[in-house]
Amino acid sequence: MSRTSAPLATVFRVVAIAEACSWTGLLIGMVFKYLVVFDDVGVRVFGPVHGALFVAYVVVTLVAARVFRWRMVTTVLGLAASIPPLFTLWFERSVYRRGLLV
């Protein structure tokens, strides 16, 4: 791993994990809002956090794709992984195991 790409790999991994955690928080907030206490405080807290991390994940994925020279298929999978809950964890582990963050 080169000196310039090592921090990017770390940032990508941290943002991917944080995005998944924020998805989890938002989902829990929605359960409480619609099924448990009918209060939207969880959604008000995790909604903006998840929105910011979603945008950060998309940007970092595009930068990583360019720096690490991912194929188009890998890049599209990375971007698509931001939509279903927790798929960024799967994608992060996948590119890490395949050595695509080097």
Buried (B, 14 or more C-beta within 10 A) or exposed (E): EEEEBEEBBEBBBEBBBBBBBBBBBBBBBBEBBEEEEEEBEBBEBBBEBBEEBBEBBBEBBBEBBEBBEBEEEBBEBBBEBBEEEEBBBBBBEBBBEEEBBE
